[in-house]
Amino acid sequence: MTTNLLQGHPGIDGIFAENDEMALGAVKALGSKAGKSVAVVGFDGTPDGLKAVANGTLAATVAQQPKELGRMVVENAVKAAKGQKINGTVKVPVKVVAAK
C-alpha cells in the first residue's frame, strides 16, 4: 500500500506513521529516498526505530515513557481508591528522538 501511495504521489517529502513498524515499512518502500528526499517519522521508540534513526533512514521517532505511564496509573489508581478526584484526561509526556 505504501508503494502504491508513493507511486501516486511522487513529490511527497514526508511521512508520519503511527508506529515504528509502519514507519520502517515506509522506509523499505522508499528505498534510497528514505532519509534523503523523504523524511519518515515513527512513533513508539522501539529498538529497531531507534536504530533506523541512528543510521539516518528514519528522521525521528516519538518515544513513549512506559515507566512514567505506569507511575501515573498507580498514582491515579490510589487516588481513585481513596475516593479522591482524578482528571478525566491524564497527559503522559513523550520524547522526540532524532539524529540531529
ZATOR-827626 format. One line per field, with one value per residue (C-alpha): residue in three letters; x, y, z. Coordinates in pm, 1 decimal. Layout:
residues N
rest <- c(ALA | ...)
east <- c(X | ...)
north <- c(Y | ...)
up <- c(Z | ...)
***
This chain:
residues 100
rest <- c(MET | THR | THR | ASN | LEU | LEU | GLN | GLY | HIS | PRO | GLY | ILE | ASP | GLY | ILE | PHE | ALA | GLU | ASN | ASP | GLU | MET | ALA | LEU | GLY | ALA | VAL | LYS | ALA | LEU | GLY | SER | LYS | ALA | GLY | LYS | SER | VAL | ALA | VAL | VAL | GLY | PHE | ASP | GLY | THR | PRO | ASP | GLY | LEU | LYS | ALA | VAL | ALA | ASN | GLY | THR | LEU | ALA | ALA | THR | VAL | ALA | GLN | GLN | PRO | LYS | GLU | LEU | GLY | ARG | MET | VAL | VAL | GLU | ASN | ALA | VAL | LYS | ALA | ALA | LYS | GLY | GLN | LYS | ILE | ASN | GLY | THR | VAL | LYS | VAL | PRO | VAL | LYS | VAL | VAL | ALA | ALA | LYS)
east <- c(0.0 | 281.6 | 444.2 | 117.8 | 77.4 | 430.2 | 385.9 | 66.9 | 232.0 | 594.4 | 653.2 | 590.8 | 864.8 | 748.1 | 563.4 | 436.3 | 349.3 | 150.3 | 415.0 | 774.4 | 682.1 | 476.5 | 749.9 | 1006.3 | 772.9 | 762.3 | 1143.1 | 1160.5 | 914.7 | 1105.9 | 1439.8 | 1718.0 | 1478.8 | 1436.8 | 1627.7 | 1736.3 | 1449.5 | 1171.9 | 1170.9 | 993.3 | 886.1 | 758.2 | 605.4 | 699.4 | 1077.4 | 1126.5 | 1480.7 | 1450.0 | 1312.2 | 1598.0 | 1847.3 | 1691.2 | 1718.2 | 2084.9 | 2156.9 | 1964.0 | 1682.6 | 1423.8 | 1420.6 | 1276.7 | 1063.2 | 840.4 | 935.4 | 673.2 | 778.8 | 627.7 | 778.6 | 622.3 | 292.4 | 296.2 | 382.3 | 94.4 | -150.4 | -65.7 | -78.7 | -425.2 | -547.5 | -451.3 | -633.7 | -943.1 | -933.1 | -927.1 | -1225.6 | -1019.4 | -1097.6 | -875.3 | -865.9 | -1058.9 | -757.3 | -402.6 | -127.2 | 190.4 | 493.2 | 673.5 | 1019.5 | 1116.6 | 1431.1 | 1609.8 | 1964.2 | 2020.9)
north <- c(0.0 | 243.4 | 168.8 | 249.3 | 570.3 | 677.2 | 597.7 | 804.4 | 1097.8 | 1114.3 | 1461.9 | 1359.1 | 1478.7 | 1348.4 | 1059.1 | 1023.4 | 670.5 | 583.1 | 334.9 | 247.4 | -75.3 | 116.3 | 381.7 | 111.6 | -30.4 | 314.1 | 331.5 | -2.8 | 112.4 | 438.2 | 264.9 | 517.1 | 814.0 | 734.6 | 983.1 | 1179.0 | 1330.8 | 1192.6 | 1229.3 | 948.5 | 981.3 | 691.9 | 657.3 | 425.4 | 448.1 | 76.9 | -64.0 | -102.0 | 251.0 | 392.7 | 201.4 | 349.2 | 699.7 | 636.5 | 519.0 | 809.4 | 627.3 | 737.7 | 1112.0 | 1064.9 | 853.5 | 967.8 | 764.4 | 690.4 | 664.3 | 342.6 | 389.3 | 733.9 | 599.6 | 319.4 | 561.6 | 789.6 | 499.8 | 373.6 | 726.4 | 782.2 | 435.4 | 508.8 | 843.5 | 673.2 | 403.5 | 679.2 | 847.0 | 1143.8 | 1319.4 | 1244.6 | 1421.6 | 1264.0 | 1308.5 | 1250.0 | 1354.9 | 1148.4 | 1328.9 | 1180.8 | 1246.5 | 1305.2 | 1112.1 | 1248.0 | 1207.4 | 1583.5)
up <- c(0.0 | 84.6 | -250.1 | -434.2 | -236.4 | -318.6 | -688.1 | -695.2 | -514.7 | -631.1 | -482.5 | -122.3 | 113.4 | 449.7 | 611.7 | 969.2 | 1076.9 | 1388.0 | 1498.1 | 1419.9 | 1240.9 | 984.2 | 957.6 | 884.1 | 618.6 | 458.4 | 473.9 | 295.4 | 28.1 | -20.3 | -69.4 | -130.7 | -84.4 | 286.6 | 496.2 | 190.8 | -9.0 | 214.2 | 593.8 | 779.8 | 1143.6 | 1352.5 | 1696.7 | 1986.5 | 2018.3 | 1952.6 | 1932.6 | 1552.4 | 1522.9 | 1729.7 | 1515.0 | 1199.5 | 1349.2 | 1426.1 | 1070.1 | 915.8 | 737.6 | 995.4 | 1068.1 | 1417.9 | 1645.7 | 1927.4 | 2233.1 | 2491.9 | 2854.2 | 2992.5 | 3339.9 | 3366.3 | 3234.1 | 3492.7 | 3773.4 | 3677.8 | 3651.9 | 4000.1 | 4143.1 | 3998.0 | 4098.6 | 4460.2 | 4442.6 | 4298.8 | 4568.9 | 4831.8 | 4667.7 | 4553.2 | 4227.5 | 3927.3 | 3594.0 | 3308.7 | 3084.8 | 3201.6 | 2963.8 | 2970.4 | 2828.4 | 2528.6 | 2387.7 | 2027.1 | 1934.7 | 1629.7 | 1499.3 | 1487.5)
***
